[in-house]
Amino acid sequence: MVLEQFLEIQTMFGVYRTVLALAVAAAHLGGLPTGAHYAVFGFFILSGYLMTLVLHQTYGYSKAGFLKYALNRALRIFPPYWAALILSALLVAALGRNQATLYHPSMFLPGL
């Protein structure tokens, strides 16, 4: 019973965090007055709480727990960045310097 309530609260926090992120995105993309500066602070506070909760429940506070946590985060975060970097470099190389710099003057591969 207690575990079910805890998981329900954790899910509600996730939904609230999503709403906060969408409010920030709406303010940036559409210029909608959503109170984005408050949403940013709320998102960071809630994210910090949830990350601490996950760290405590899943990994613990031992040296091995922190290493497992760091490895897990690296495996979740870095592959999309590497994929975006490689795809962007291939696209800029395929388009050529002239076309790429038409989009943005700083967008080119050095030496090409």
N, C-alpha and C positions, 0 to 999 in steps of 0.2 A: 504494500500500500504506500509506504513512504517513498520507495524507489519510483513507483509510478508517478506520484506527485512531483518528485524531483525532476524526472524526465519531462513531464509536462511543462514545468516552469522553465527548464532549459530550452525547450522548443519555443516557448513563448518569447524568451529572450532573443532567440535566433530570428524570429519573425520581426520583433521590434527593431533589431539591428538592421535587418533588410529594409524596413520602412525608413529608418534614418539614412541609410545609404542612398535610397531612391530619392529622398528629399534633397540631399546634397547634389545628386546627379541632375534632378529637375532644375535646381537653381543654376547650375553651371551650364547646362545645355539649353534650357528654355527660358532662363531668366525669370522663372516663377518665384514669387516671394514665399519661400517655404521655411524661413527661419534657419537657413542652412548653417549658419555659424553655431547655433545651438545644437543642431543635429550632428555636426562634426564632433563637438565635445561629448555629447551623449554616446555617439558611436565608439569613440576611443575609450571612454570609461567602461562601457558595457563589454567591449572587446577585451580590455585588460582583465576584467573580472572573469570572463569566460575562458580566456587563455590560462589564467592562474588556476581556475578550477580544473581544466583539462590536465595541466601540468601536475597538479596535486593528485588527481584521481588516477591518471594513466601512467605517469612516469615516476612520480615521487621526487624527492629533493636530494637524492644521492648523486654522486658524480656520474655514475652509469646512467641514471635517469635523465640527467641534463644532456649527456652525449646522445642518448636515444632520441630525445626531443629535438636536438639540433639536427641530427641526421634526417629525421622525419620531415622537419620543416624544409631542409635543403632539397630533399627529394620531391617535395610538393611545389616549391616555389621556383627553383632554378630551371627545370626542363622547359617550361613555357617561355622563359626569357631567352634561353639559348635558341629555341625554335624560332621565336620572333626575330632575333638577331640574324640568324642564318637566312631566313626568308627575306628579311629586309635587304641584306647584303646582296643576295641573288637578284632580287628585283631591281635594285639600283644598278648592279652590274649589267643586267639585261637591258635596262632602259638607256644606259649611257649617262655620262656626266651632264650633257646639255639638257636632256629631258628631266633628269632628277632635280637639277638646280632650278628648273622652271617652277617646280612645286615648292621648293624651299632652297634658298641660296647656300645653305650649309649642308645640304644633303648630297654627298658624293663620296666615293671611296678614294682615299688618298692614293695618289700615284696613277690614277686612271684618267 
